[in-house]
Amino acid sequence: MLEMLMQWYRRRFSDPEAIALLVILVAGFGIIFFFSGLLAPLLVAI
């Protein structure tokens, strides 16, 4: 099972641009999730 996951990981994320996209998406969702209480009033004020 672990070998199958490692093969999938190598196939999907061998490209550095794919890893960069994944990091950007995770960071974006994390910022929205953790700072939603602060971002919502700022977006409404704009």
Stockholm file with secondary structure:
# STOCKHOLM 1.0

chainA/1-46         MLEMLMQWYRRRFSDPEAIALLVILVAGFGIIFFFSGLLAPLLVAI
#=GR chainA/1-46 SS CHHHHHHHHHHHSCSHHHHHHHHHHHHHHHHHHHTHHHHHHHHHHC
#=GC SS_cons        CHHHHHHHHHHHSCSHHHHHHHHHHHHHHHHHHHTHHHHHHHHHHC
//
